Amino acid sequence: MQRKTFSIVNFGCRATQADGAALEQAFLDHGLEKAVGWESSKVVLINTCTVTNAADVEARQIIRRVHRENPGAKIVVTGCYAQRAPQELAAIEGVACVIGNSHKDQLVPIVVKNYLDGEVAAVLSSANPAAPEANTFCSSIFESRELRTIADPSGGGRTRPVLKVQDGCSYRCSYCIIPWVRGDSRSLPPGEVLRQVRLLLDRGFREITLTGIHLGGYGKDLGSRGGLVQLVREVVKEERLARLRLSSIEPLEYTDDLIDLVAESPKMAKHYHVPLQSGSDRILRLMRRPYTSTFYARLVDKMRRRAPDAAIGADVMVGFPTETEADHLSTKALLGAAPVTYLHVFPYSPRPGTASTRLNPEVRGDVAQERSRQLRELAVQKNETFRSSFVGKSLSVTTLDRRPTAGAIEALSSNYLKLEVHGDSIRANELLEVKVTALTSNGLSGACL
């Protein structure tokens, strides 16, 4: 009998990574064996992102590479790109099956049933991912008793699991395709979140990250059962939990209560991630972002006052249609003055059907590239200044499962700094106090206290 092997290639955000981890567990529960890589897999699942054109291109390139290197594999494509353009993906040579987010609950049974018998040759994707069937996968992941862990392999291997507590988005930013490929916001009930947290703690994890497509919207669909702050307060009561980290939260949803909870709770990672997108009020209005540059600047200043050592990250988009040099300089000035410690800078990418594609004129590619370079350079400077301030001090870190050199292990601090910690007996998945001894090219170096 042929071995029933599978592998998964994940793209995109932490929520997509969490989806992939849940699918991996479902495959294992159905008796399939995880292969070392796609080269030896009978089934290769490509879990896609479609937030930018570059993400689409990368997914297509990987599909073609998998087919070239393993022509006998059944390639199954799922995720946000599969929801947006299923026929486009189905036309790629080697693709056996395309299953959008609206039908992800059917993915594993389809693959298992058709594993060795013939070709699947299916395209399953609801035209309206906000329809009732689009919520099925959310429920099947969130409520399945078979689920053991939702871990993000890109975020520290198996030492820092990511728990997806919310999916979809009810915002309608003019550039964003996500509401159309993931549906409206919906939340995992608090009791189920706590059950999942306890499962992760049973497996020995010390640090957990809560994530979602629109994490700050958690609970708005649950009525009286409370929002994100109430959920976090319940989670940090778990005695075995050492650290809880929150992923990206929209500016208007960072309430004083949430800011204070992150700053004051000893179990909360000192880390805020607050998307900006643009420092120009004109561009923010065109983006349909419901805040001003002044509001954003005051918000991050408040975070810095409440938590002086916290990491504060921002997402920034360059090259949005009609963006002028003056708009760019407004963004650069805001970020130069703001106490942000790292930036995610990315170019605008037109997504089919979004309102922003009707705006003119477009920003030339070379202009957007230069604006991106300037902001990335600013980010490097600000992050180096932030890192330098901790040399000679101690930081609380979670050790990861990567060893950059002999006698050292990689770690991540509460305030989102990478460290190389020296010591022969240090294991992964430990919480340690580390004395920072030196600045490295992209992090810090230190030794256990």
N, C-alpha and C positions, 0 to 999 in steps of 0.2 A: 504493500500500500504506500502511495506517495505521502510524504510528510506534508501536512497542511500548514504551511508557513506564510507569514504576512510581515509586512513592514509598513510604517507610516512616515510620510514626509509632511511636516507641518510648516505652514507659512503664517505670517501675520501676528496679531496681537495676542496678549495673554489669554483672552477668552477663547480664541481659536486653538491655542495650545492646550487649554483645558478640555475643549471638545475632543481634540485628538487623543488625549490621555484617557478620556472616558471610553472612546471607541476602542482603544487598545485593550482596556480592561474587558470590554464586552467580547472582543475577539478571543481573549484568553479564556474567558468564562465559557465560551462555546467550543473550547478544545483545540483552538489553533495555537500554533507555536510561533513566537516572535523570532524572526530571522535576524542575523547580525546586520544585514544591509539589504538593499533592494536587489542586489546582484543574485542572491540566492532565494528570493521570495517567490512564492506562487501567486500571491496577491500583493500588490503595492497600492496603498491608499494615499492619494495626494489630497491633502486637506488645505484648501486654497484661501487666499485673501484677495480682495479686489478693490482695496481702498485707493490704489493708484494704478496707473497704466504699467508702471515698472513691476508691480506685484503680478499683474496678468502675464507680462512677458516672462518673468522668472518662472511662473508656474508652467507655461507652455514649454519653456526650455527644459525644465526638469522632466516633464512627461516624455518629451522626445528622447532625452538622454536615458531614461529608464527603459524605454522601448528598445533603444539601440543596444544597451548593455545587457538587457534581459528580455529578449523578444518573446519568450514564452510566458511571461508574467501577465496576469490579468490586472490591468491598470484601472482602478476605480477612483473617480474624481468627485470630491465633495467640497463643502464649504461655500464661502460667499461668492466666488467667481462662478462656481457651478450653479448657484441660485440665479445669478444675474444673466449668464449667457451659456446655458447648458448645451445648446446645439453647436455653438462655436467650439466647445471642448470635445463634444462627441465626434466631431469631424477630424480630430487629430489621430493620425495613425497609431494604433496600439491601445487606444482607450476602449475598454470593454463596457464601462458603465459610468454614467454621470448621475449623481444623486444630490440635489440641492438641499439647502438647510430645511426647507419645508417638509422633506421626506427622510431626514436623517434617521428617524426612528426605525425605518425599514432597511437601513444600509446593511447591518450585520446579518440579519436573516437572509437577505438577498444573496450576499456573498457566500454565506455558509451553504445555502441550498444549491447554488450554482457553482460550487467550488471546483469540482472536477468534471462536471457534465456540461459540455458545450459552452457557447458564448452567452454572456448575459445580455449584451446589446440593449441597454435600457437607458432612457432619459427620464428622470423623475424630478420635477421641479414645479411647484405651484407658481402661477403667475402673480399671485398675491401672497407674499410670505407673512403678511399680517393676518391672514385668514386662520381659522381655528386649527387647521392641520399644521400650520407653521409652528404652533406652540408645542406640538407633540414631542419633538426631540428635547426641548427644554425640560418637559416633564419626565421623559424617559431617563434623562441623565440625572435630574435632580432627585427623582423619587425611587430609582431602581435600588432594590436591596442588594443587587449584585455588585454595585459600585464600591470599590475599596479605597481608591484614592484619585484625586484629580491633580496630577503633578505636572509642572511646566518644565520640560527637559532643558529649555534654553535658560532657565533662571536658577542655575546652581545645581543642575542634575536632580537627584532625588533627595536633596537635603532641604529644599525650600518649596514645598508644594503650594500650588495655586488653586484656590477653591473659587469656582465661578458661582456667584450668588444671584446674578442678574443677567438677563439677556435682552437684546433688542434696544431700540431707542425711540422715544417719542418726540425728540427734537427734529427740526427740519432745516439744518444748516444748508445753505445753497450749494455747497460743493460736495456734499456727502451722500454716498450711495447706500450707506449701512442700514438706514431704516427700511429700505426696499429689499434688502437681502437678508435681514434678520428680524424684521417685524417690529411692532411696538414693544415698549418696555414691559417686562414681566419679571417677577421676583420669586426666588426660592423662599418658601415660608420659613420663619425663624427657627421653628422646631427642627426642620430638616437641615438647616445650616448647622445647628448645634450637633445634630447627629453626625453629619459629615466631619465636622471639626473633631469630634471624639474618635471617629474612625482613624483619622490622620494621627491623632495623639496616641492611639493604641499601637500604631506602627512606629512610634518612637520619634516622630518629627517634633522639632522644637519651635521652629518659626513657620508661620502660615501667612500667605498673602490672600486677601479677599479681592476679587476682581469682578468685572462685568463690562459690558459694552457701554453702559451708562450707569456706573456704580452709584453716583450721587442720587439717582432716581430710585434707588432701592426702596421698596415698600410702598410706593405711591399707588400701586395697583392692589395692595393688600388691605386698604382701608385702615381700620383702627389698630392693626397689629404693629404699627410703628415703622419708623424709617431707619436710615443707616446708623444714626447715633445710638438709637436704642439697641439695634442689633450688635453693634460693636461693644457696647457696655455689657451685654450678655456673654459675648464670646470671651472677653478678657477675664470673666469670672472663672473660667476653666483653670483649675489649679495647675494642671500639667503643662499648660501653654506658657512658653517663655517669651514669645514675641509675636505680635500681630502687625502686619504691614498692609496698607491700603494702596491700591493702584490709582490710576488717574481719576480725578473728581472735578467736575465743572466749577468755574469760579463762583457762580451764584449759589451753589450747593455746599460750599465750604462755610458753614454757619459758625458763629462764635463757639457754640457747644462742641462742634467737631474739631475746630482748631485747638480748643482747650483740652479736649480729650487726648488728642495726639501729643500735645505738649506735656501734659501732666501725668498720664498713666505710665507707670514704669514698664508695662508690658507693650506699649505702643512703640513701633519704630518711629524715630524722629525724622519723618520723611513726608513731605507734601508734594504731590505732582498736580500742577494746575495748568491746563491748556490755555495758551494765550491766542495763538494763531496770527494776530496782527496787533501792532501798537498804534495803528491808524484808526480813528473812530469812523472815518468814511468807509474804509475797507471792512471793518467789523459790521457795519450796517449792511453792506452788500453781502457779506457772508451769512447774515441773519444770526449773528452772535449776540445774545441779549445782555450785554454789559459794555462799559466804556473802558478806555485805556486808563482813565483816572481811577475807576473802581478797581481795576486789576492791580494797579500800582499800590493803592492803599491796602488791598487784601494781602499781598505778599509782604508788605512792610509790617502788617499786623502779625503775620506768621513769624517773621523774624524776631519781633519783640517778644512774642509768647514763647518761642523755642529758639534761643540764640544759636544753637549748634545744629539745627535741623537742615537737612537737604531740602531744597526747593527747586523742583524741575518744571520746565515749560515746554510745550509743543509750539512750534512757530512755522507758519507756512509762508513761502516766498513765491512771488510771481503770480499771485491771484490776478485775474483779469482786471484791467484798468489800474493796477498798482503803479504809482508813479515813484520817482526817486524820493520825493518828499514823504510819501507814505512809508517807504522803506526806512528813511532816516528817522521817522517817528518811532518805528519799531526798534531800531537800533538804539535810539536814545533811551527809550523806556527800559529796555533790557540792560543797557549799560548802567543805569542808575538803580535798577531793582536788585534785591538781594538773592537773585537766583543763582544756583550752584551748578546747574547743567541744563543743556538745551537739546531737544530733538528737533532738528531743522530739516524740513522736507519741501520739495517744490510742489506747487499746485499741479494737479493732474486732472484734466477734464474727465468726468464720469458720465456716461451716456444717460440722458434723461434728467440730469440735475439742473437746477435753475441757473447755476453759474455759467453753464455752457452757452447761454444766450447773451452773455456780457461781452462787450468789445470796447477797446482793442485788447487783444491778447498781449502778454509780456513775452518778448523774445527770449528764446532759450538761453542765449549767452548772457543776457541781462539777469535773468533769474539765477543762473549759475554763479555770477559774480556776487549777487546779494546773498546767496547761500554761503559762499566762501567767507564773506565778511562776518556773518553771524556765527558761523562755526569757529572762526578765529576768536571772536569775542567769547564764545563758550569755553574754549580752551583756556583763555586767560582767566576767566572768572572761576573755573573749576580748579585751576592750579593755585589761585589765591586762597580758595576755600580749603583745599587739601593741605596747603602749607601751614595753615593756622593750627593744625593738629599735631605737628611734629613736636615731640617731647611730651605729649599728653596721652591719656589712655582713652581707648574706645571699646565699646562692647560690640563683639562681632559674632556672626554665625559662620562656622567653618563649612566650606563646600567640599565637593568630592573631586576637586582638581588639584593636582600637585605640579606647579610650574617648574620646580627644581627639586632635587633630592634634599630632604630635610626641611621642606617647606610645604605649606598648604595654602590654598587661596581661601579668602574669607570676605564677607560683606558686612560692613558695619551697620549699626542701627540707622545711621544717617547716610546710608547709600554710598559708601566709599569702598573701593576695592582695596584689599590688603593682601600682602604676601607675608604670612606669619611663619616664623622660623621655630622649629622644635620637632624632634624626631618622633615623639610619642603622641602628637596631636592627631586626632581622628576627625573624619567628616561628621557633620551634624552635632557639633558641640557649640555651646555659647561660652565665650571666653572674654576676659578683659585683657586687652593687648596694649602694650606701651609702644607708641609710634616712634620709630627711630629715624626714618628717612622718607624723603619724597621720591617716588619712581616716575617713570614716563607717563603713566596713566593712573597711578594709584599711590599707595603707601606701603611701607615695609615696617614690620614690627616684631616684637617677641612677647610671649605670654608673661603676665605679671605673676 
